[in-house]
Amino acid sequence: MIQPSQRLNQLDEGVFQELALEKRKLLASGKDVIDLSVGSPDLPPPPHAMKALVDNASAETSYGYTITGLPEFNQAVAQFYARYGVVLDAEREVLQLQGSQDGLAHLALALVNPGDTVLLPDPGYPIYEGSVRLSGGIPYPIPIDAETLHPNFDLVPKDVLERAKLMILNYPSNPTAAIATVEMFEQIISVARQYDIFIAHDFAYSELIFDNQPAISILSLPGAKEVAVEFNSLSKTFNMAGCRIGYLVGNAEVIGHLRKLKSHIDFGIFLPIQRAAIAALTTEWDGLAPQRAEYMRRRDALCSALSRHGWQIRKPSATMFVWAQTPGGQTSYSFALDLIRHAGVAVTPGSAFGPNGEHHIRMAIVHAPEVLEEAADRIGAYLAIHA
Ligand SMILES: Cc1ncc(COP(=O)(O)O)c(C=O)c1O
């Protein structure tokens, strides 16, 4: 039998597979599971984006290879980024991606040599570590301060900072839902300059920030384009996760490196999807504010209901995730397994996001408030017996 590569063997699949299997078993036995484990938006895309998709899908000329992104897509991204106070050169500073995941999975292959150190948030979205491992790089988890949820560089040894080549960050954060501040980005850029570390910032939740707090693109800071690129996506802002379209913006040289790598890997995105994305990015949509309000209602419904059951949870300021410490100090995996088995609620164990995620779970608020209250009641009933 052919064996997988050592590279592949470094990737983990345990946790998600086992939980998915558990869910399948429960559903097959007629039980009902409220799934809070996956951050796939349940809300509709903008109508003009769906119309552009349908109109273009019925044209015979839409079905060839697109090879690269349409220039209009890059211009649409540049237009959209004006909202963050960032001016982009549409040709050189924008690269279309098959979802930000595509870029996150491949950026390290374009930049990192075997043995290079890459700083990552811990807890952090799993592909950051996966991509570094696939490239042969050495991931170094940056401890995230438990209170501010920002990186604590004082805890990173100087020799690690000296040899680090790349740093990946994510605000608003999945899984912690922390948001960035200008001061934090200033500090990160100053560390990056001092130690010559390039920054890749994942801004996938840029439009899911609550309570009128500002969405800060790292590229809006002076000189940031010299040291940073930023990933963004149509998946969460416009509920187009299944379309697989996103982009990378910022430093033209790094964009060029990823563009070169991608020219060997894929032949572009289906034209109607590109047209739908252009429509989404360039049309003023009055759905964004109600969408934020809906996520806030969901957040409040879940957190308040859990609090009534005695589980106090910090309300997230952003994203579609509630990040919570497991009650009673249970490990995140055994608690998640108990919740799916005994409460019929699927959540993601925090350990899936790195060692610092241990003793936490992540709940995706991808259901209506009433469903989330039902999930909280089920969890409450479980806690009343087991806690
Ligand atoms: C932080 C973060 N970055 C990137 C992605 C990937 O999104 P997409 O590839 O759909 O743009 C996700 C998806 O959940 C995410 O949570």
The ligand as a MOL file (V3000), in Angstrom:
LIG
                    3D

  0  0  0     0  0            999 V3000
M  V30 BEGIN CTAB
M  V30 COUNTS 16 16 0 0 0
M  V30 BEGIN ATOM
M  V30 1 C -10.8180 33.0160 10.3530 0
M  V30 2 C -11.1940 32.3860 9.0590 0
M  V30 3 N -10.4260 32.6110 7.9910 0
M  V30 4 C -10.7030 32.0660 6.8040 0
M  V30 5 C -11.7930 31.2420 6.6410 0
M  V30 6 C -12.0250 30.6150 5.2920 0
M  V30 7 O -13.0760 31.2500 4.6600 0
M  V30 8 P -13.2830 31.2100 3.1000 0
M  V30 9 O -12.2940 30.2760 2.5130 0
M  V30 10 O -14.6850 30.7390 2.9140 0
M  V30 11 O -13.0520 32.6100 2.6340 0
M  V30 12 C -12.6330 30.9650 7.7100 0
M  V30 13 C -13.7870 30.0810 7.5650 0
M  V30 14 O -14.4910 29.7340 8.4630 0
M  V30 15 C -12.3290 31.5610 8.9610 0
M  V30 16 O -13.0780 31.3360 10.0360 0
M  V30 END ATOM
M  V30 BEGIN BOND
M  V30 1 1 1 2
M  V30 2 1 2 3
M  V30 3 2 2 15
M  V30 4 2 3 4
M  V30 5 1 4 5
M  V30 6 1 5 6
M  V30 7 2 5 12
M  V30 8 1 6 7
M  V30 9 1 7 8
M  V30 10 2 8 9
M  V30 11 1 8 10
M  V30 12 1 8 11
M  V30 13 1 12 13
M  V30 14 1 12 15
M  V30 15 2 13 14
M  V30 16 1 15 16
M  V30 END BOND
M  V30 END CTAB
M  END
